[in-house]
Amino acid sequence: MSPSSSTKGARPSAGSAAQAYGKELLTRLLREMMLIRRFEEKAGQMYGLRKIGGFCHLYIGQEAVAVGTIAALDLAKDYVITGYRDHGHALACGMSPNTIMAELYGKATGCSKGKGGSMHMYDAARHMLGGNGIVGSQIPVATGVALKIKYRNENGVVLCYFGDGAIHQGAFHESMNLAKIYKLPVVFICENNHYGMGTDYKRVSSVEDFSIMGASYGIPGKKVNGMDVLTVYGEFVDAIATVRKSGEPLFYEIDTYRYRGHSMSDPAHYRTKEELDEYKEQDPILILKKQMSEAKLLTEDEYGQIDEEMTDLSNKAADFADASPEPEIDSLYEDVLA
């Protein structure tokens, strides 16, 4: 069995994908990616103005991964768990830009009541279970959620995201092993954006093709182009159907690229301008825009209207966060379990 096997039949070819999926779905994917892009740009601007403090890891360049994978889920029964670069996943799960921005500001109206900040986006109702600040810590949590699904005979699937810097953590290997032993419905997703903080992943890994790493545990693996949202979406429609039917784990390496530094404090001097410019020619938003335009599914005016709307939503999110109250001192002792 390969990760791309499915009961839903063959996916459309790259050339016909836009026409096959139709305008409604493609417009939704475009809107979500553009919202993430404009929101993250606004967050970066507000960080520069010291409205946001602490850690802040932007998702600019990687939008097709979160949007393409989460669009294939049913969040009434499926779950999303990710690491500290989590704003994009939160928005793709349908969380409000207002509550996300307020959380970045540390305000009481934030999704974690201002206590979590950038690395701890969370919405139980939407099955978005974080946002986890410790490298690799989300992987055993996701495995545990998949165990819950199996134990209760539910029909859900868990998507667990982590970066190339987390793939050598012991928790990754232990979780993969347990997921296979117990036949758990989880898809492990390595978002390989090429740099673990400031180090090229090829310098620190004895294996450069991460997609083969599931083989040690009998878990099928595959590498996917994470700069094309239609490729990601088509793959994960199949993958989620496969896991839902078999109840067994899959592993994906999604090849992507972040256009900003590791965090807001990282000037990214470890890569060249030429490298960055080359990857900006593979911008996932512009790729989808071109696909839709060539299929006569998007005009320049429509694109401009979407861009204006997403920019406005991001600006209003910052205004909401600015106007929101600080958490009360007594809230320090709320939601604490002993």
Steps between C-alpha positions, in 0.01 A plus 500: 500500500624849422380822663334602176283189468133578532147379449421831327683427174781681323558868563486743209827580325675827576378649175134421560493535879364854509210419268431168676478649847286795394487867590334471842766276654790682335372840612474367855860373489621830356314706760642293786858524374466874444351549846798319654744708293346837584443404864863393543626816331287704740628298796857566389425872473343509847795309645728769357285761675537302828130428523594130503776363721669168563543236232326542165549249216338606172357258242564712190582272204357184654130587457424220253589234757251593773228607257532201266507238774236644735258562211484122458388445863162483670572699816181373660688173558862558391778677692794732432810522721809700411812667637591860575459631140125469542318816387441360151354174626273690739363718220458199270294333774263797492613675816423872513781737395387726786556240775828387345636855480376571853692194619813634332445826688455307829147634543211345695297456179766271352425136427712395800389802705832675438696235690645311205617749243625415153585135564174396665205551268219272614132441428346184641168553321678501163723206602810720472706367792803731476754661455776331708819683592738211568660354187331169420271505804187492285588165341424274801195717580365438150568129540302507824205672330508233229495235776191672644331483160570128471408423862161668458437349155475845340562565132743790533850564370777706662736720299823562691737768364863553595809649338816343364672609820272272705542184295807383693332530838448174683130580536461474122641148485320378810168635374542349152573162656197511731270629225586199286481247783155620607386579143404860572327741257764774489682667211845623602597805291855635488485855362852511361568873452872419456630663819488386860538847651813619315641168380436335164334165572753320277781594739343325799328195351662177384191454279396783268180336377289506815211321328678165542523533879162339557628179340682404821160463664309358205326833435464605134665832421493746215647838402262768368553843343377738768507810280200385291180498706312286244769232518481504880119497508466218247755288685330548835148431378639158413717463811222584745260263324766227522564555872128526576444162334810316624546667838877489449759781498668669204803728480556795267792729436354816349771704330440870564692819576468785746565846361575659839749404768442222750342756733472877512845520663668313212643712212563178298856590395572130449335501154564706190271756339520293182365193679212698652414660164498159333250365750285813477443404137324192643265706719200270570252789473630607160505139378131456586416841355664397171322163496163666557565776247602253230184299570290820469396467866651826629532855369745766615208695649385197700853440625531865600169486687610191696834663582326815620258301715772289663711811566198667659431195722863506617492872573174461693654212698781733612245768591302243701812386684603859569162580653476180704565498877803357671435180699399554862762411761267236647495318166847371588327245721224401257510185286781356712464127572674325788 
